[in-house]
Structures are given as C-alpha cells and as structure tokens.
Amino acid sequence: MSSSSSVSPILVWFRQDLRLDDNPALEAALQLGAPIVALFIEDSSSACARAPGAVSRWWRDQSLAKLDADLRARGSQLIFKTGDPAEVLSRVIDEVCARGVYWSRQYEAQDVARDTAIKETLKQRGLLAESYNASLLFEPWEITAKSTGGPFKVFTPYWRACRARGLDSHLWSAPRALPAPETQPESEALPQASAPQGADLLGAWNPGEAGARTALDLFLTQNIRGYDERRNFPAEPATSRLSPHLRWGEISPRRIVAATFEAQASGAIQTSDGDKFLAEIGWREFAYQLMFHNPQIQDTCLVEKFEAFPWRQAPDDLEAWKNGQTGYPIVDAGMRELRRTGFMHNRVRMITASFLIKHLLIDWREGEKWFWQCLADADPANNTASWQWVAGCGADAAPYFRIFNPILQGPKFDKAGVYTKTYCPELEPLSGKTLFAPWTAKSDMLDSGQITLGKSYPNPMVNHEAARARALDSFKSL
Ligand SMILES: Cc1cc2nc3c(=O)[nH]c(=O)nc-3n(C[C@H](O)[C@H](O)[C@H](O)COP(=O)(O)OP(=O)(O)OC[C@H]3O[C@@H](n4cnc5c(N)ncnc54)[C@H](O)[C@@H]3O)c2cc1C
C-alpha cells in the first residue's frame, strides 16, 4: 500500500467512533484502495444535537489528540474543522476532489435528520455516501417484539431476543498503515477543552483507544470476578469503567463481546460473570433503541401522566444536591465523586437520582442536565433513559414508590465507609450506621471527632420519613 497517491480520495468522517480498531467506515474506505482523509467536524450549526457537557467534551478533546497520534503513526492525520457539517463536507470534497464520504451512524433525531439530508445531497452529486453501524451490537430497529412487530418496551425479553439472535459478529483489526492523499486539506488546531475547576480527570482516566483496551483487559483479567454482586459496592474496583470509552466510540461493543466470549470459553472468567456484564452492555443497547423510537426522551416523560407531576421549584435545594451538601453522606459522597472525577458509581447514581426526584421532589430533568455537564460518560441515550428509569416515568422503569433509603443504602453497600469517607473526609471519625446518619451520633462522639453538624458537615436537609411520605402523596395525586 503506497503512503500517498494521486487517486481521488475518500473522506472518513469520524464522529463518535474515535478509534481505528473495528471501525466499519474506515474498513470500507480501505477496501476502496483510495487515499483516505480522516475528518472530524465540530458541528456549530443550530440544528445540531445537544453539545457535549463540560467533562465529556474534555474527554472528547483528549481522545481526538490520541486518534490524531494513532493516525500519524500510520502515515495519516486527523483534519479538524468547525462549521455546518453539510457545508464543511462539501468544501473538503471540492478541495481534495474526493469521491465521497463514509461515516458511522448516530441515533439522536437531529443527527439522523442531518445525516439523511447529507447522504441524499452527496448521492445526488454522484458521490459515494455510506453510513455504518460502529457503536451498537444491533441497530435500534433490528430487534422487534414478535407480538407487536415494534420495539421492545421491557428489557428482559429484549435482551433474550438479542441473545437468541447471537452477539457474535465479524471484527476488523486496526490497519497498520493508511494511504494518505498527496496533499491533506487544511486543518484547524485540535481543540483542548480544559477540565472543570476542582476536577482531577487525568488522575482518574486514560482517554483514547489504548486506554479503552487497557480498561477492558484489566477488567476481564482481574476485576470481573463476582461481578453480579460486587458491582454494587462503590468502594470495589468491580466494574469495567468502560462507559466514557464507549461514549466516544474508543472501543466497539463487538470487541467487548468478543473478548468476553473468549475469556468465558478459556475458563478465565465465570460464565455467569461474563453474561451479567454483557447484559449491562445490553442495557446500553436497550437505551439506544428507546431513544431512537422515542426521540423526545430527553425532555418528555415516556409515561405521559408524569408530565402532570407536581415538581417543586427549589433552586437552593438543587444547589445543595449538586454541591454534595444534603446532609446524607452517601448522597454527598456520590455528588462529590462526580465533581472530582467525572464519574459516579452506578449504585450511587441510583441513590443520588432517587434523592433528588423523590426526597426533594425536583424534576428529573434538572438532575439529568447536571449529570450531562459533569459525567465523562454523559450519553444521550443512557443518561436520559436512566433518569427516567429512576423517576418511574421511563420504559421498564423502577416503580415511583421505590424510594432508595439514603440511610440504609450506605451500611448495605459501603459497610466499612471507605467510599463515603473518601469523598466526605470530614466524617472520618464516624463509623457503622452513624456514618450514614451523623445526626444520630452521640454528642460526645461528634465532639471528639470535631464534627459540628450544620458547620463542618450539614444537617440533613429533609427528614427521610417525612420526605418519603410527601413523595408518595405527590405520586398518589397524579
Ligand atoms: C441516573 C443515572 C444516570 C446515568 N447516566 C449514564 C450516562 O450518561 N452514560 C452511561 O454510559 N451510563 C449512565 N448510567 C448507567 C451506569 O451508571 C453507567 O453506565 C455505569 O456506571 C458505567 O460504569 P462502568 O463502565 O464501570 O459499568 P459496567 O458495570 O462495567 O457496565 C459495562 C457497560 O454497560 C453499560 N451500562 C451499565 N449499566 C448501564 C445502564 N444502567 N444503562 C445503560 N448502560 C449501562 C455502560 O456502557 C457500561 O460501560 C446512568 C445511570 C443512572 C442511574
């Protein structure tokens, strides 16, 4: 394969598939045997889907730099442009006399509409325009319920149908070299969003394709043991931490499936652990099919009657929740973990989300927006589907009357308090159940630990029993 050529090039438009491994659009371009222009466009048009939140954007920029380095190591580079994708593509096509564009699909309604229009225009011009599935095991329209012919509304039968189809699929390895055009188009400098103040993101993460593979290997060789149970304990390194890598497509779910099957077949991991892990990947698939078939999922309750829910307007309470100052240590630890690391353990996401929605009666959309800003893995499908799940207004959701008890969840899932004390160090002197309900500690215990409730750590902002009763009453009023 020559490193440069005068043959008409093909553009590969990278979007949320920031990898070279198992990238079908890239593979299709390679099959053409033409020079490849690797392009990323910062969509600045008014019709674009929601822009990434602060931490997710930081991640993306780190990932773009890694992708550029990987491309350069193969004789190519990443071309970065800002603008309306339709116009940018048209300009770059003209500049390099490209024969067309290949890309990986996205599933937010605005993206689908934009891509459909772009494809049509390019084809009308007689150019190549093809899109591929790079981020899901199944297209959102592929798995349908026999009874209705439509999408599944409940996860268990959905995942059963996926497994019955078979999760195996063909994988492409990263190419060793990429044919580049004689002259690359002009590129803007790659963006470098800085991390939000107070966050130590590089201490916690390694964005990019290589980091994704390391995370997968570490998980399958060391941390997956007992996943079904241990994944509930936030102090344990018992989950894969692959979510931000998946968000930006630094690894394909097909690669994750293949590696998991291989580890199961070789006996390196328990079949049950591997299956449970794959089912979580299945929840991601389920969220994507929900979003695809319900494009309004980001701001409209899937169960319509919840639109009439009597939410409280309580900006001070919302701020206290965001700042990890609710007076409930397991909630505060989660909210502070989010601020510091751009991540929150799944169990604690459920507890903190339930607290906002049910104890504070604040609209789930406020919480969703905050998570969107703060999460490295903030994902258009997973975030909205999960918030609707906790609120009880989503598909296959937890019933509204399931209210996580922030006093009992702590001793159950963080018994030794390791997680809670990491993020609420002012509570270090407390232990056992009092750690999770400091107001029940004897005053001499608080004094000796120099804890002054209301000063060094907040008093609980609501009484658990009263808040629970209020939430149930509000629900009954629907
Ligand atoms: C309120 C709330 C908001 C959430 N927001 C997001 C979000 O924006 N982005 C996101 O990726 N996940 C979100 N989740 C789901 C889940 O918390 C994270 O995917 C998980 O904590 C990521 O950690 P991990 O990669 O170590 O997970 P693992 O346990 O290792 O799971 C493997 C992968 O499966 C997928 N997954 C796991 N649980 C879920 C789930 N419940 N729904 C959909 N996919 C899942 C993720 O891609 C994850 O990386 C949210 C959950 C809640 C309760």
The ligand as an SDF file (V2000), in Angstrom:
LIG
                    3D

 53 58  0  0  0  0  0  0  0  0999 V2000
  -29.1910    8.4210   36.9780 C   0  0  0  0  0  0  0  0  0  0  0  0
  -28.2550    7.6310   36.0940 C   0  0  0  0  0  0  0  0  0  0  0  0
  -27.6040    8.2530   35.0320 C   0  0  0  0  0  0  0  0  0  0  0  0
  -26.7480    7.5140   34.2030 C   0  0  0  0  0  0  0  0  0  0  0  0
  -26.1300    8.1540   33.1530 N   0  0  0  0  0  0  0  0  0  0  0  0
  -25.3320    7.4410   32.3200 C   0  0  0  0  0  0  0  0  0  0  0  0
  -24.6790    8.0730   31.2320 C   0  0  0  0  0  0  0  0  0  0  0  0
  -24.8350    9.2630   30.9780 O   0  0  0  0  0  0  0  0  0  0  0  0
  -23.8540    7.3140   30.4570 N   0  0  0  0  0  0  0  0  0  0  0  0
  -23.6570    5.9830   30.6850 C   0  0  0  0  0  0  0  0  0  0  0  0
  -22.8980    5.3410   29.9430 O   0  0  0  0  0  0  0  0  0  0  0  0
  -24.2940    5.3640   31.6870 N   0  0  0  0  0  0  0  0  0  0  0  0
  -25.1140    6.0460   32.5210 C   0  0  0  0  0  0  0  0  0  0  0  0
  -25.7260    5.3970   33.5570 N   0  0  0  0  0  0  0  0  0  0  0  0
  -25.6160    3.9270   33.6540 C   0  0  0  0  0  0  0  0  0  0  0  0
  -24.4600    3.4030   34.5360 C   0  0  0  0  0  0  0  0  0  0  0  0
  -24.4550    4.0540   35.7660 O   0  0  0  0  0  0  0  0  0  0  0  0
  -23.0900    3.5490   33.8820 C   0  0  0  0  0  0  0  0  0  0  0  0
  -23.1190    3.0630   32.5690 O   0  0  0  0  0  0  0  0  0  0  0  0
  -22.0370    2.7550   34.6630 C   0  0  0  0  0  0  0  0  0  0  0  0
  -21.9820    3.1950   35.9900 O   0  0  0  0  0  0  0  0  0  0  0  0
  -20.6950    2.9140   33.9910 C   0  0  0  0  0  0  0  0  0  0  0  0
  -19.7050    2.2750   34.7220 O   0  0  0  0  0  0  0  0  0  0  0  0
  -18.9330    1.0250   34.1300 P   0  0  0  0  0  0  0  0  0  0  0  0
  -18.4960    1.3110   32.7400 O   0  0  0  0  0  0  0  0  0  0  0  0
  -17.8820    0.6630   35.1140 O   0  0  0  0  0  0  0  0  0  0  0  0
  -20.1020   -0.0400   34.1030 O   0  0  0  0  0  0  0  0  0  0  0  0
  -20.0850   -1.6340   33.9490 P   0  0  0  0  0  0  0  0  0  0  0  0
  -20.8180   -2.1920   35.1150 O   0  0  0  0  0  0  0  0  0  0  0  0
  -18.7350   -2.1490   33.7210 O   0  0  0  0  0  0  0  0  0  0  0  0
  -21.0020   -1.8650   32.6840 O   0  0  0  0  0  0  0  0  0  0  0  0
  -20.4680   -2.0170   31.3660 C   0  0  0  0  0  0  0  0  0  0  0  0
  -21.1360   -1.0460   30.4140 C   0  0  0  0  0  0  0  0  0  0  0  0
  -22.5320   -1.3340   30.3080 O   0  0  0  0  0  0  0  0  0  0  0  0
  -23.2540   -0.1200   30.1020 C   0  0  0  0  0  0  0  0  0  0  0  0
  -24.1890    0.0690   31.2140 N   0  0  0  0  0  0  0  0  0  0  0  0
  -24.0380   -0.3440   32.5050 C   0  0  0  0  0  0  0  0  0  0  0  0
  -25.1510   -0.0320   33.2180 N   0  0  0  0  0  0  0  0  0  0  0  0
  -25.9920    0.5940   32.3650 C   0  0  0  0  0  0  0  0  0  0  0  0
  -27.3050    1.1580   32.4880 C   0  0  0  0  0  0  0  0  0  0  0  0
  -27.9830    1.1210   33.6390 N   0  0  0  0  0  0  0  0  0  0  0  0
  -27.8770    1.7320   31.4110 N   0  0  0  0  0  0  0  0  0  0  0  0
  -27.2320    1.7500   30.2080 C   0  0  0  0  0  0  0  0  0  0  0  0
  -25.9880    1.2220   30.0270 N   0  0  0  0  0  0  0  0  0  0  0  0
  -25.3930    0.6570   31.0880 C   0  0  0  0  0  0  0  0  0  0  0  0
  -22.2300    1.0080   30.0880 C   0  0  0  0  0  0  0  0  0  0  0  0
  -21.9070    1.2920   28.7430 O   0  0  0  0  0  0  0  0  0  0  0  0
  -21.0650    0.4070   30.8330 C   0  0  0  0  0  0  0  0  0  0  0  0
  -19.8310    0.9780   30.4850 O   0  0  0  0  0  0  0  0  0  0  0  0
  -26.5760    6.1230   34.4270 C   0  0  0  0  0  0  0  0  0  0  0  0
  -27.2360    5.5140   35.4970 C   0  0  0  0  0  0  0  0  0  0  0  0
  -28.0610    6.2570   36.3230 C   0  0  0  0  0  0  0  0  0  0  0  0
  -28.7580    5.5630   37.4480 C   0  0  0  0  0  0  0  0  0  0  0  0
  1  2  1  0
  2  3  1  0
  2 52  2  0
  3  4  2  0
  4  5  1  0
  4 50  1  0
  5  6  2  0
  6  7  1  0
  6 13  1  0
  7  8  2  0
  7  9  1  0
  9 10  1  0
 10 11  2  0
 10 12  1  0
 12 13  2  0
 13 14  1  0
 14 15  1  0
 14 50  1  0
 15 16  1  0
 16 17  1  0
 16 18  1  0
 18 19  1  0
 18 20  1  0
 20 21  1  0
 20 22  1  0
 22 23  1  0
 23 24  1  0
 24 25  2  0
 24 26  1  0
 24 27  1  0
 27 28  1  0
 28 29  2  0
 28 30  1  0
 28 31  1  0
 31 32  1  0
 32 33  1  0
 33 34  1  0
 33 48  1  0
 34 35  1  0
 35 36  1  0
 35 46  1  0
 36 37  1  0
 36 45  1  0
 37 38  2  0
 38 39  1  0
 39 40  1  0
 39 45  2  0
 40 41  1  0
 40 42  2  0
 42 43  1  0
 43 44  2  0
 44 45  1  0
 46 47  1  0
 46 48  1  0
 48 49  1  0
 50 51  2  0
 51 52  1  0
 52 53  1  0
M  END
$$$$
